[in-house]
């Protein structure tokens, strides 16, 4: 199997900035590569560097530096710990982080397909802690998915860490807002399968968008599939989001009804109908974990949904595998993941309804999808002339 260019990087076996000895390559993303390194004292770390070819791209450098700024402000135990942020002599920015063992949630689901409902709820509960701190600072993760959730077990205690705030959005006017607008209006950014309806329709993104993404992740942990897994294109996903409601997870697997209600509220089309905050979602999950609700019995298999829709081009989203790269250029028992927020009463079920706002959006979405399809056909015919 051919080796990647990063695995043969001249950086391996050298000191970076006189502070970190680089031992090997760990991973490569859209903006940078991550290496295994050590400090002079022998502490193992993960070292993320911006790709060399992007060092002269002001937008890429600004986005990388923003990730470093965000990470240095996050200290929740369920967020990856950042040790240092700096820049080499040749202008390459880097971020030094704790080296996490374990595996990504994506890798776990690829192997086991589903997780027990208590473990799934506990993982989601831990992610809520990370999101609550980020949202309080005015930061939206914007790419929450199984590939960006690391899980493991150390000394018999399970741990969960949220990673990769590389495309995180900083709310205008927040304490860490630097005044830069790094995402252009109408530019979709994220991973399609986990993006909220408002992100896909007009690029709007808020804390509620992260809660929707977490709902998709929780649905996937419980059932082994995403709510609209059959939608393989942007047009298909848009149509599904505004015309269909996801099946209750308990129709696919045996679950407590209360957990059904939590998941479906996360997946509400309208942001205002979802949980008001990560704290409220965490309290609802606490209620599910503390209660002794009976589990439903025979699950019903989902029927396949046809997906004969046009493919939209030139959109900065990823789709396909849950851990698919976005495009712009073993867990212990649930009890081991200790809640850090106070308990509250279980969430109450909300009626599933389509708001007038969504009804007004539907014709617009379908019209846009049709226009893109016709434009593609016209372009093809023009090219043949």
Order of alpha helices (4+ residues) and beta strands (2+ residues): beta-beta-beta-beta-alpha-beta-beta-beta-alpha-alpha-beta-beta-beta-beta-beta-alpha-alpha-alpha-alpha-alpha-beta-alpha
